[in-house]
Amino acid sequence: MNLATLIFRSPGEYTVTLKPAAQWIPERLDNRPRFWKARAVKQSIVTLDLEGVLVPEIWIAVAERTGVKELRLTTREVPDYDELMKYRLNLLAQHGLTLSLIQDVIGTLEPLPGGKEFLAELRSLTQVIILSDTFEEFAKPLMRQLDWPAIFCHRLEVENDRITNYRLRLSNQKQKAVAAFKSLNYHIIAAGDAFNDTAMLGEAHVGFLFRSPLAVQQQFPQFKALESYEELLTLIKANLA
């Protein structure tokens, strides 16, 4: 079989060239752009803790409203999250503190000064996911103020407005989320402030402590400790893939 090539020379005048298909097709394939040989590209995701990084500590605010000083303890002081949550639930039961009261306290909180602006600029540069050990029932009003970033967190068990238990979506979810993103060929930059963030920072390609207590900094000196959003944004930009 022959294939015809038309070459137009002027209106109404053209030349027909016949070439065997067996010769024409390989030549045609050889001249095609070789898009199928493109390499995979690595993109970035930034994972951030919520409380202490973008917004105030919820439980400290509850302690100040209710006068139950023991509720001031957070993951900045207690490394074992399960131990801390059981302690909190016992205190809520002892003092008759309800979910509605805690949500009322959360409704009065605002992002830390500069936190909303930092997050907005960061989201204009790359994908950002908040990895938090807070709960859906607590997070919604805070996410509204931050313009609804994506957040991975947990859920409470509530009966008659009383918090009776908590359910982790996944144990050690921060570290496992980062590992999953890495398996999808993402370059992960992470920032957090507390003991429960350190597994996430260690799993990430780059990890930063942000406004963390001295005890955390001393125990995890491998993570650069930062104090300002300007510093954090500059170093994140420098490490984007």
VEXDRENFI-672475 format. One line per field, with one value per residue: x, y, z of N, C-alpha, C in turn; residue in one letter. Coordinates in Angstrom, 1 decimal, decimal comma. Layout:
BEGIN
n.u	c(X	...)
n.v	c(Y	...)
n.w	c(Z	...)
ca.u	c(X	...)
ca.v	c(Y	...)
ca.w	c(Z	...)
c.u	c(X	...)
c.v	c(Y	...)
c.w	c(Z	...)
rest	c(A	...)
***
This chain:
BEGIN
n.u	c(0,8	0,5	1,1	-0,2	1,3	0,5	1,6	1,2	1,6	0,7	-2,5	-4,7	-2,7	-0,7	1,5	1,7	3,0	4,0	4,6	5,7	3,8	5,2	7,6	7,0	5,6	7,4	9,3	7,7	7,0	9,5	9,9	8,2	7,5	9,0	7,2	6,5	8,7	9,1	10,2	9,1	7,7	8,5	6,5	5,5	4,2	3,2	3,0	1,3	1,1	-1,8	-2,8	-1,0	0,7	-0,8	-3,2	-4,4	-3,8	-6,3	-7,2	-5,9	-7,2	-9,8	-9,2	-8,6	-11,1	-12,8	-11,5	-10,3	-7,3	-5,7	-6,3	-4,6	-2,4	-0,8	0,2	2,6	3,8	3,3	4,2	2,8	0,0	-2,4	-2,5	-2,7	-5,2	-7,0	-6,7	-7,7	-10,4	-11,3	-11,1	-13,0	-15,3	-15,4	-15,7	-18,0	-18,0	-19,1	-19,5	-20,7	-19,9	-17,1	-17,1	-18,1	-16,1	-14,1	-15,2	-14,6	-12,0	-9,2	-7,1	-3,6	-1,6	-0,7	-0,8	-3,0	-2,4	0,1	-0,5	-2,3	-0,5	1,3	-0,4	-0,8	1,5	2,0	0,6	-1,1	-1,6	-3,2	-2,3	-3,6	-4,1	-6,5	-10,1	-12,9	-15,2	-14,2	-12,7	-14,1	-15,0	-12,5	-11,3	-13,0	-12,2	-9,7	-10,1	-10,8	-8,8	-7,5	-7,8	-6,7	-7,9	-9,4	-12,2	-14,8	-16,6	-19,9	-22,4	-25,4	-24,4	-22,1	-18,7	-17,7	-15,7	-12,9	-12,1	-9,6	-8,8	-6,7	-4,0	-1,0	-1,3	-0,2	2,5	2,0	0,4	2,2	4,1	2,5	2,0	4,6	4,9	3,4	5,1	5,6	7,3	7,9	7,4	7,5	6,0	5,8	5,0	5,1	5,6	4,0	4,3	6,7	7,3	6,1	7,7	10,1	9,6	9,1	10,7	11,9	11,9	10,6	10,7	8,4	8,0	8,3	8,4	11,2	12,0	11,2	12,7	15,3	15,2	14,9	17,1	17,7	15,9	15,4	14,8	12,4	11,0	9,4	6,9	7,8	10,5	9,9	8,4	10,2	12,2	10,6	10,0	12,6	13,0	11,1	10,1)
n.v	c(-1,2	2,2	5,6	8,8	12,0	15,3	18,2	21,6	24,0	26,3	28,1	25,8	24,2	21,4	18,9	15,4	12,9	9,6	7,2	4,2	2,7	1,2	2,5	5,1	5,2	4,4	6,5	8,7	8,1	8,3	11,0	12,1	14,1	13,0	12,6	10,6	9,8	11,5	12,4	11,5	14,0	15,7	17,1	19,5	19,2	21,0	20,2	21,1	21,6	22,5	23,8	26,1	26,6	27,8	28,6	29,5	27,4	25,2	23,8	25,2	27,7	26,8	26,0	28,5	29,8	28,2	27,9	25,5	24,5	22,4	21,6	23,0	21,5	20,3	18,7	19,8	19,5	16,9	13,9	11,5	11,1	9,6	9,2	11,8	12,6	10,9	11,9	14,5	13,9	12,8	15,0	16,7	15,2	15,2	17,9	18,5	19,6	20,5	19,6	21,7	24,0	24,0	24,3	26,8	28,3	27,9	29,3	31,9	32,2	33,4	33,2	33,0	36,0	37,1	34,5	33,7	35,2	34,3	31,6	32,0	33,1	31,0	29,0	30,0	29,4	26,6	23,3	22,8	21,0	20,6	18,8	17,5	16,7	17,4	17,6	16,9	18,2	20,3	21,7	23,1	25,9	27,2	26,5	27,9	30,5	30,4	30,3	27,8	25,6	22,3	19,7	17,1	15,2	14,0	12,4	12,9	11,1	11,6	12,0	13,2	15,8	15,5	14,7	11,6	9,9	9,5	9,1	8,0	8,6	7,3	5,8	7,5	9,4	11,6	11,1	8,9	9,9	11,7	9,8	8,5	10,5	10,8	8,4	8,9	10,4	13,0	15,8	16,5	19,1	19,9	21,4	21,9	22,2	20,6	17,6	15,6	16,2	15,5	13,0	13,3	15,4	14,1	12,1	13,6	15,2	17,6	19,1	21,4	22,9	25,0	27,8	26,3	24,6	24,8	22,3	20,5	21,3	20,7	18,0	17,2	18,1	18,0	19,2	22,3	25,1	27,6	31,0	32,9	33,7	34,8	33,8	31,1	30,9	31,8	29,7	27,5	28,2	28,1	25,4	24,1	21,8)
n.w	c(0,0	-0,9	0,4	0,0	-0,5	-0,5	-2,0	-2,1	-4,5	-5,8	-6,2	-7,3	-8,3	-7,6	-6,3	-6,3	-4,3	-4,0	-1,5	-0,2	2,4	4,4	4,5	5,1	7,6	9,9	9,6	10,2	12,9	14,1	14,0	15,9	18,8	21,9	24,2	26,0	27,4	29,5	32,8	36,1	38,3	41,3	43,8	46,3	49,7	52,5	55,9	58,8	62,3	64,4	66,9	68,8	66,7	64,7	65,9	69,2	72,2	72,8	75,1	77,2	77,0	77,8	80,4	81,5	81,3	82,9	85,3	86,0	86,6	86,1	83,5	81,9	81,0	78,2	75,0	74,8	77,2	78,0	76,8	76,2	74,4	74,8	77,5	78,4	77,3	78,6	81,2	80,8	80,2	82,5	84,2	83,0	83,5	86,4	87,0	85,7	83,1	79,9	76,3	74,9	76,4	76,0	73,3	73,2	74,4	72,4	70,3	71,0	70,4	68,4	65,4	66,0	66,2	63,1	62,1	60,4	58,1	57,4	56,8	54,6	52,7	52,4	51,4	48,9	47,6	47,8	48,4	51,5	54,4	57,4	60,2	62,9	66,4	67,4	67,5	65,4	66,4	67,7	65,9	63,7	64,0	64,1	61,7	60,0	60,5	59,5	56,8	55,8	55,5	54,6	57,0	59,0	61,5	64,7	66,4	68,7	71,3	72,3	74,8	75,6	75,7	77,1	77,0	76,5	75,6	73,4	69,9	68,0	64,6	63,4	64,9	65,8	63,7	62,4	61,7	60,0	58,0	56,7	55,8	54,0	52,1	51,2	49,9	47,6	46,1	47,0	48,3	51,5	53,9	57,2	60,2	63,7	67,2	69,5	71,6	70,4	67,8	66,9	65,7	63,2	62,2	62,0	60,1	57,9	55,0	55,6	58,7	61,1	64,3	65,9	67,8	70,1	73,4	75,6	76,6	74,6	72,5	73,5	73,7	71,1	69,3	66,6	65,0	63,5	65,5	65,5	65,7	64,6	62,1	59,8	59,6	59,4	57,1	55,2	55,3	54,6	51,9	50,9	50,9	49,2	46,8)
ca.u	c(0,0	1,2	0,5	0,1	1,6	0,1	2,4	0,5	2,5	-0,1	-3,9	-5,0	-1,5	-0,1	2,3	1,4	4,2	3,6	5,6	5,2	3,5	6,2	8,7	6,5	5,2	8,5	9,9	6,8	7,1	10,8	9,9	7,3	8,1	9,0	6,7	6,3	9,9	9,3	10,4	8,1	8,1	8,2	5,9	5,7	3,1	3,6	2,1	1,4	0,2	-2,7	-2,7	0,4	1,3	-1,7	-4,2	-4,0	-4,1	-7,7	-7,3	-5,5	-8,4	-10,8	-8,7	-8,8	-12,5	-13,4	-10,7	-9,7	-5,9	-5,1	-6,5	-3,6	-1,5	-0,9	1,2	3,9	4,4	3,0	4,5	1,9	-1,3	-3,5	-2,5	-3,2	-6,6	-7,7	-6,6	-8,6	-11,8	-11,6	-11,3	-14,3	-16,4	-15,3	-16,2	-19,3	-17,8	-19,8	-19,0	-21,2	-19,1	-15,8	-17,3	-18,3	-14,8	-13,4	-15,8	-14,0	-10,6	-8,8	-5,8	-2,5	-1,3	0,1	-1,0	-3,9	-1,7	1,2	-1,2	-2,8	0,6	1,8	-1,3	-0,7	2,7	2,0	-0,5	-0,9	-2,5	-3,1	-2,3	-3,8	-4,7	-7,7	-11,3	-13,8	-16,2	-13,5	-12,0	-14,8	-15,0	-11,2	-11,1	-13,7	-11,4	-8,5	-10,5	-11,1	-7,7	-7,7	-7,3	-6,9	-8,0	-10,1	-13,6	-15,2	-17,9	-20,6	-23,7	-26,1	-23,5	-20,9	-17,7	-17,4	-14,5	-12,4	-11,8	-8,5	-9,0	-5,6	-2,9	0,2	-1,8	0,6	3,6	1,5	0,0	3,4	4,6	1,6	2,2	5,9	4,7	2,8	6,2	5,6	8,4	7,1	8,0	6,5	6,3	5,0	5,6	5,0	6,1	3,3	4,6	8,1	7,3	5,8	8,9	11,1	9,2	9,2	12,0	12,4	11,0	10,9	10,0	7,9	7,6	8,2	9,0	12,7	12,1	11,1	13,9	16,5	15,1	15,0	17,9	17,9	15,0	15,7	13,7	12,1	10,1	8,6	6,3	8,7	11,5	9,3	8,0	11,5	12,8	9,8	10,2	13,9	13,0	10,1	10,7)
ca.v	c(0,0	3,5	6,7	10,0	13,3	16,5	19,5	22,6	24,9	27,6	27,8	24,9	23,4	20,6	17,7	14,2	12,0	8,3	6,5	3,0	2,9	0,6	3,4	6,3	5,2	4,5	7,9	9,6	7,9	8,8	12,5	12,6	14,4	11,8	13,0	9,5	9,6	12,5	11,8	11,9	15,3	15,7	18,3	19,7	19,5	21,4	19,8	22,0	21,4	23,5	24,5	26,5	27,0	28,8	29,1	29,3	26,1	25,1	23,4	26,3	28,6	26,2	26,1	29,9	30,1	27,4	27,8	24,2	24,8	21,1	21,5	23,7	20,6	20,0	17,9	20,5	19,1	15,5	13,2	10,5	11,7	8,9	9,5	13,2	12,7	10,3	12,8	15,5	13,4	12,6	16,3	17,1	14,5	15,7	19,3	18,7	20,5	20,0	20,0	23,1	25,0	24,0	24,9	28,3	28,9	27,9	30,3	33,2	32,2	33,9	32,8	33,7	37,2	36,8	33,1	33,6	35,8	33,3	30,4	32,4	33,2	29,6	28,2	30,5	28,8	25,1	22,6	22,8	20,2	20,6	17,5	17,9	15,7	17,9	16,8	17,6	19,0	21,5	22,4	23,8	27,4	27,6	26,4	29,0	31,7	30,3	30,1	26,4	24,7	20,9	19,3	15,7	15,1	12,9	12,6	12,6	10,4	12,6	11,6	14,3	17,0	15,1	14,0	10,4	9,2	10,0	8,1	8,3	8,0	6,5	6,1	8,2	9,7	12,6	10,4	8,0	10,8	12,1	8,6	8,2	11,5	10,5	7,3	9,5	11,2	14,4	16,3	17,0	20,0	19,9	22,3	21,7	22,8	19,8	16,3	14,8	16,5	15,1	11,8	13,9	16,1	13,1	11,4	14,6	15,5	18,7	19,4	22,6	23,2	26,4	28,3	25,1	24,7	24,4	20,8	19,8	21,6	20,0	16,5	17,0	19,2	17,8	20,0	23,7	25,8	29,0	31,7	33,9	33,3	35,2	32,8	29,8	31,0	31,9	28,4	26,6	28,6	27,6	23,9	23,6	21,0)
ca.w	c(0,0	-0,9	1,0	-0,9	0,2	-1,3	-1,8	-2,8	-5,1	-6,1	-6,3	-8,4	-8,7	-6,6	-6,7	-5,5	-4,1	-3,4	-0,8	0,5	3,8	5,3	4,7	5,6	9,0	10,8	9,6	10,9	14,3	14,6	14,1	16,9	20,2	22,8	25,5	26,9	28,1	30,6	34,2	37,2	39,0	42,7	44,2	47,8	50,6	53,8	56,9	60,0	63,5	64,5	68,2	69,1	65,5	64,0	66,8	70,7	72,7	73,2	76,5	78,1	77,0	78,6	81,8	82,0	81,5	84,0	86,6	86,3	86,2	85,6	82,1	81,2	80,5	76,8	74,5	75,0	78,5	78,2	75,5	75,9	74,1	75,4	79,0	78,5	77,0	79,7	82,3	80,5	80,2	84,0	84,8	82,5	84,3	87,8	87,1	84,9	81,9	78,7	75,0	74,6	77,1	75,4	72,0	73,4	74,6	71,1	69,5	71,3	70,0	67,1	65,1	66,6	65,4	61,9	61,7	59,2	56,9	57,1	56,2	53,3	51,8	52,2	50,5	47,6	47,1	47,7	49,1	52,9	55,1	58,9	60,9	64,3	67,3	68,0	67,1	64,5	67,1	68,2	64,8	62,7	64,1	63,9	60,3	59,3	60,6	58,7	55,4	55,5	55,0	54,9	58,3	59,4	63,0	65,3	66,7	70,1	71,6	73,2	75,2	76,4	75,8	77,9	76,3	77,3	75,1	72,1	68,9	67,0	63,3	63,2	65,9	65,2	62,4	61,8	61,0	59,0	56,9	56,0	55,1	52,8	51,1	50,6	48,9	46,4	45,5	47,5	49,1	52,7	54,8	58,3	61,3	64,8	68,4	70,7	71,6	69,5	66,4	66,5	64,7	61,9	61,7	61,7	58,9	56,7	54,4	56,3	59,8	61,9	65,5	65,8	69,1	71,0	74,7	75,7	76,8	73,3	71,7	74,0	73,5	69,7	68,7	65,2	64,3	63,7	66,2	64,9	66,6	63,8	60,9	58,7	59,5	59,0	55,6	54,4	55,2	53,8	50,5	50,4	50,8	48,3	45,6)
c.u	c(0,9	0,4	0,8	0,4	1,3	1,0	1,8	1,5	1,9	-1,5	-4,2	-3,9	-0,9	0,6	1,9	2,6	3,7	4,8	5,0	5,0	4,5	7,4	8,2	6,2	6,4	9,2	9,0	6,9	8,4	10,8	9,0	8,0	8,0	8,5	6,6	7,6	10,1	9,4	9,3	8,6	7,7	7,7	5,9	4,3	3,7	2,5	2,3	0,5	-0,7	-2,5	-1,2	1,1	0,5	-2,8	-3,8	-4,4	-5,5	-7,9	-6,9	-6,6	-9,5	-10,5	-8,9	-10,2	-13,2	-12,7	-10,1	-8,2	-5,3	-5,3	-5,5	-2,5	-1,8	0,2	2,6	4,6	4,3	3,2	3,4	0,5	-2,4	-3,6	-3,1	-4,7	-7,5	-7,8	-7,6	-10,1	-12,2	-11,9	-12,7	-15,5	-16,5	-16,0	-17,5	-19,2	-18,3	-19,1	-19,4	-20,3	-17,8	-16,0	-17,5	-17,0	-14,0	-13,9	-15,2	-12,6	-10,4	-7,5	-4,7	-2,1	-0,3	-0,1	-1,9	-3,2	-0,6	0,6	-1,7	-1,6	1,2	0,9	-1,3	0,6	2,7	0,8	-0,1	-2,0	-2,2	-3,3	-2,4	-4,4	-5,9	-8,9	-12,2	-14,8	-15,5	-13,0	-12,8	-14,8	-13,6	-10,9	-11,8	-12,9	-10,1	-8,8	-10,5	-9,9	-8,1	-7,1	-7,7	-6,9	-8,8	-11,5	-13,9	-16,5	-18,6	-22,0	-24,3	-25,2	-22,3	-20,0	-17,3	-16,2	-14,1	-12,0	-10,7	-8,9	-7,9	-4,6	-1,7	-0,1	-0,9	1,8	3,1	1,0	1,2	4,0	3,8	1,8	3,6	5,7	4,1	3,8	6,1	6,8	7,7	8,0	7,0	7,0	5,3	5,7	5,7	5,6	5,3	3,5	6,0	8,2	7,0	7,0	10,0	10,8	9,3	10,6	12,7	11,4	11,5	10,1	9,6	7,4	7,4	8,8	10,5	12,9	12,1	12,3	15,2	16,4	15,2	15,8	18,1	17,0	15,3	14,5	13,6	11,0	9,2	8,0	7,2	9,8	11,0	9,0	9,2	12,1	11,9	10,0	11,5	13,9	11,9	10,8	10,5)
c.v	c(1,2	4,6	7,9	11,2	14,4	17,7	20,5	23,7	26,3	27,2	26,9	24,0	22,7	19,4	16,5	13,3	10,8	7,7	5,3	3,2	2,3	1,6	4,7	6,3	5,3	5,9	8,9	9,4	8,5	10,3	13,0	13,0	13,2	12,2	11,8	9,2	10,6	11,8	12,3	13,2	15,2	17,0	18,3	19,7	19,9	20,9	20,6	21,4	22,6	24,4	24,9	27,0	28,1	29,4	28,9	27,8	26,1	24,8	24,4	27,4	28,1	26,3	27,5	30,3	29,4	27,4	26,5	24,2	23,5	20,9	22,2	22,8	20,3	19,0	18,6	20,1	17,5	14,8	12,2	11,0	11,0	9,1	10,9	13,3	12,0	11,2	14,0	15,1	13,2	14,0	16,9	16,5	15,0	17,0	19,5	19,6	19,8	20,4	21,4	24,2	25,1	24,7	26,4	29,0	29,0	29,0	31,7	33,3	32,7	33,3	33,6	34,9	36,8	35,4	33,0	34,1	34,8	32,1	30,8	32,5	31,8	28,8	28,8	30,0	27,3	24,6	22,5	21,9	20,3	19,2	17,7	16,7	16,4	17,1	17,6	18,6	20,3	22,4	23,3	25,3	28,0	27,5	27,5	30,2	31,7	30,0	28,7	25,6	23,2	20,5	17,8	15,7	13,9	13,2	12,2	11,8	11,3	12,0	12,7	15,5	16,7	14,4	12,8	9,6	9,9	8,9	8,6	7,8	7,0	6,8	6,6	8,7	10,8	12,0	9,6	8,8	11,3	11,0	8,3	9,2	11,3	9,4	7,7	10,4	12,7	14,6	17,0	17,9	20,1	20,9	22,0	22,2	21,8	18,4	15,4	15,2	16,0	13,9	12,3	14,6	15,1	12,3	12,3	14,7	16,6	19,0	20,6	22,6	24,7	26,8	27,2	25,3	24,3	22,9	20,0	20,1	20,9	18,5	16,2	18,1	19,1	18,7	21,5	24,4	27,2	29,6	32,6	33,3	33,7	34,2	31,5	29,8	31,1	30,5	27,4	26,9	28,0	26,1	23,3	22,9	21,7)
c.w	c(0,0	-0,2	0,2	0,0	-0,8	-1,0	-2,7	-3,2	-5,3	-6,2	-7,5	-8,9	-7,5	-7,1	-5,8	-5,5	-3,4	-2,7	-0,1	2,0	4,8	5,5	5,4	7,1	10,0	10,8	10,4	12,4	14,9	14,8	15,2	18,2	21,1	24,2	26,5	27,7	29,3	31,9	35,1	37,9	40,4	43,1	45,8	48,4	51,9	54,8	58,2	61,1	63,6	65,8	68,5	67,9	64,8	64,9	68,3	71,1	73,3	74,7	77,5	78,2	77,9	80,1	82,4	82,2	82,7	85,3	86,9	85,8	85,6	84,1	81,2	80,6	79,0	76,3	74,5	76,2	78,6	76,9	75,2	75,7	74,8	76,9	79,2	78,3	78,1	80,9	82,1	80,7	81,7	84,6	84,3	83,3	85,7	87,9	86,3	83,7	80,6	77,4	74,6	75,2	76,4	74,0	72,1	73,6	73,2	70,2	69,8	70,8	68,6	66,7	65,8	65,7	64,3	61,4	60,5	58,0	56,5	56,3	54,8	52,3	51,4	51,2	49,1	46,9	46,9	48,4	50,6	53,5	56,6	59,5	62,4	65,1	68,0	67,4	66,2	65,2	67,6	67,0	63,9	62,8	63,8	62,4	59,5	59,4	59,7	57,2	54,9	54,9	55,3	56,2	58,5	60,9	63,5	65,6	68,1	70,2	72,6	73,5	76,1	76,7	76,6	77,0	77,1	76,8	73,9	71,2	68,0	65,6	62,9	64,3	65,2	63,8	61,7	61,0	59,8	57,8	56,1	55,2	53,9	51,7	50,4	49,6	47,6	45,7	45,8	48,4	50,3	53,6	56,0	59,4	62,4	66,1	69,6	70,5	70,5	68,0	65,9	65,6	63,3	61,3	61,3	60,4	57,7	56,2	55,1	57,4	60,6	63,2	65,5	67,2	70,1	72,3	74,7	75,8	75,5	72,5	72,2	73,7	72,0	69,0	67,2	64,3	64,6	64,4	65,8	65,8	65,8	62,5	59,7	58,5	58,9	57,5	54,7	54,2	54,5	52,3	50,0	50,2	49,9	47,2	44,3)
rest	c(M	N	L	A	T	L	I	F	R	S	P	G	E	Y	T	V	T	L	K	P	A	A	Q	W	I	P	E	R	L	D	N	R	P	R	F	W	K	A	R	A	V	K	Q	S	I	V	T	L	D	L	E	G	V	L	V	P	E	I	W	I	A	V	A	E	R	T	G	V	K	E	L	R	L	T	T	R	E	V	P	D	Y	D	E	L	M	K	Y	R	L	N	L	L	A	Q	H	G	L	T	L	S	L	I	Q	D	V	I	G	T	L	E	P	L	P	G	G	K	E	F	L	A	E	L	R	S	L	T	Q	V	I	I	L	S	D	T	F	E	E	F	A	K	P	L	M	R	Q	L	D	W	P	A	I	F	C	H	R	L	E	V	E	N	D	R	I	T	N	Y	R	L	R	L	S	N	Q	K	Q	K	A	V	A	A	F	K	S	L	N	Y	H	I	I	A	A	G	D	A	F	N	D	T	A	M	L	G	E	A	H	V	G	F	L	F	R	S	P	L	A	V	Q	Q	Q	F	P	Q	F	K	A	L	E	S	Y	E	E	L	L	T	L	I	K	A	N	L	A)
***
